[in-house]
């Protein structure tokens, strides 16, 4: 949806809830990128999550072998 | 009959579970992750079967330790032995890399070092071997060590290198499992399940309980009792979940090796055969394989999957990756290609949990707790080292 109000609401939701975050000890194995259904993760030495695309499904968190992806406020 | 718990469903965990369950023991495997296979399985991505770690390759194919154990436990997995085993790209030409292909001076130096080792037990690191030899041999040595062990010549002693060369001559070169790494994982899982063993995913083992030097079981949410515990998560993590300070001190000294893998999509084949292509002229990339020449189903719609590996030689990972990417740009300048994934491995999720030559074996301070997998390799490289470690352990357990 390209409606400004929809974008606004999405951002509000993101700002009010927990978000996926990557710790600095991420090794860059890219499992998260490979399993992300939204193609929201890019990995070049370490993972970066595109907050706009992320749907908070937590799949990346479950697949991370070093527990580097966590939910933060 | 023993009740066996295995911590970690990687190749080492599943391989030991297959052997022990075939012998009639009751085996339960636990893994924190939602899939089994660890760094030796596939994850589908954009139609390609990408590997989680290893490059869909077994260093000694059907005849090596892993191939032998797979046959012994009744696995039907098909491994296509590489032909040619390996070639080196040098000055625009493909060179075979058998003994006779190296200049006489370097061959003579190898013989001299061999004799000095046999007679006087001299055992120096290979950077000393590299000094003064021809550039082809020196660069090939670097790419071979980078490809097979993610190390440089200064990291490895001659005796260890000699045993690798002997293994290549004894077992032969690599092979590609049809279906990729996951075909082996699936086949082992099937064997374990047919023997009433269990593979429990998303189950994190929080602790191991023990009395004196005997382990009694594992802690998940509840405590579970076992006669024997095999840990597939390396000495360091095992020591940590035990909470044994002395063991933690000893295990934390073990240095892992780091590397980067590039998965590359191609319309047309680049290598065109099932062997390894060593790249001794490149800055970082040490070698590549093109697994779709053995199994076209590893890529979608007639495309090819090329995999390149490099060791990480400085502490700046992004710089290392950029060197690898510029190597690929140079190497594939006449090809249409796309790098679909760049995966790096270090620290707690490394290429090898212990740098080659520094292994401390599968024993722990506890009588019925052993390490299996990459953290306790036997005298062989990569996954064949995992199989060799397990083969030795099984002899010890009888």
Interface residues (C-beta under 8 A of the other chain):
Chain A: X25 X27 X28 X29 X30 X31 X33 X34 X35 X43 X44 X45 X46 X62 X63 X65 X66
Chain B: X33 X34 X35 X38 X43 X44 X45 X50 X52 X53 X202 X317 X318 X321 X341 X342 X343 X344 X345 X346 X347 X348 X349 X350
